[in-house]
Amino acid sequence: MRRRHFHHLVATCLVFVSALVAGAAHAQAPHKIGVLMLHGKNPGSNNDLNMSRLKPVLEREGMVVIYPDMPWSRGRYLDGHWDKAMAEMAAHVQTLRSQGATKIVIAGHSMGVPAAMGFAARGGDVQALVLLAPGHVPARYYASTQNKVVRESIDEARALVAAGKGDSRERFSDINQGKQLPVVATAKDYLSYFDPESDADMGVTAPRIPAATAVLTVVGDDDNIIKFARTYFVDKLPANPKSQYLEIKANHLSTPVVASDAVAQWIKTATAP
């Protein structure tokens, strides 16, 4: 009886020790951060030199990074509805998960900012956002007289949709850093990116981003949006102790590379267990 009791005690101890070791290993196992980088709109692409230089900085910190060509790039402008862009982002996030990412960060530049915010506002799988030199402001395009070509295009697209011609491909207008650009798209697709009330507007999505999602916003001192970024969307973001608004010495294009080290450090802090 004593021998049987002794063997039972030893077995119980081994199970207990094994559980402690497994628990300690689990507690010490570092989480892996996955980052989806989003470039700016036409003429932007995932070959943009400034945003591209952020990728190796993040990878040196052990993050797994994807930097795909998105529907608003130079080669795809505009490829489909906003919903299609959101679906592509979801697929890229799933790829990051399949590569072992335990926390997801979306880092957008210019047009990539409203895309990142729209994804989060729709309940997408993302735990933190990095918003670099935010761009694309449908509400201001529509309200400003100097951007009347975009307002006229929005009104035209709305009229086409109301007339049952939303799937008709037409030529519309865009403004990118003060330069007018042509957009060939269906009226429905154009409005999904340019309607002031759409999810492509940062002022619309900011209040809907989950409060648990930390947000880093970085704006250059030589970027026009520095004049109105706070009132347009930053002040509408839900409060989060890890969120931060940062102004740096940079212009719209150079902001990602100038802020790269600060971005890497913030991501590690914001995603820490």
Secondary structure, 3 states (H helix, E strand, C coil): CHHHHHHHHHHHHHHHHHHHHHHHHHHHCCCCEEEEEECCCCCCCCCCHHHHCHHHHHHHCCCEEECCCCCCCCCCCCCCCHHHHHHHHHHHHHHHHHCCCCEEEEEEEECHHHHHHHHHHCCCCCCEEEEEEECCCHHHHHHCHHHHHHHHHHHHHHHHHHCCCCCCEEEEEEEECCEEEEEEEEHHHHHHHHCCCCCCCHHHHHHHCCCCCEEEEEEECCCHHHHCHHHHCHHHCCCCCCCEEEEECCCCCCHHHHCHHHHHHHHHHHCCC
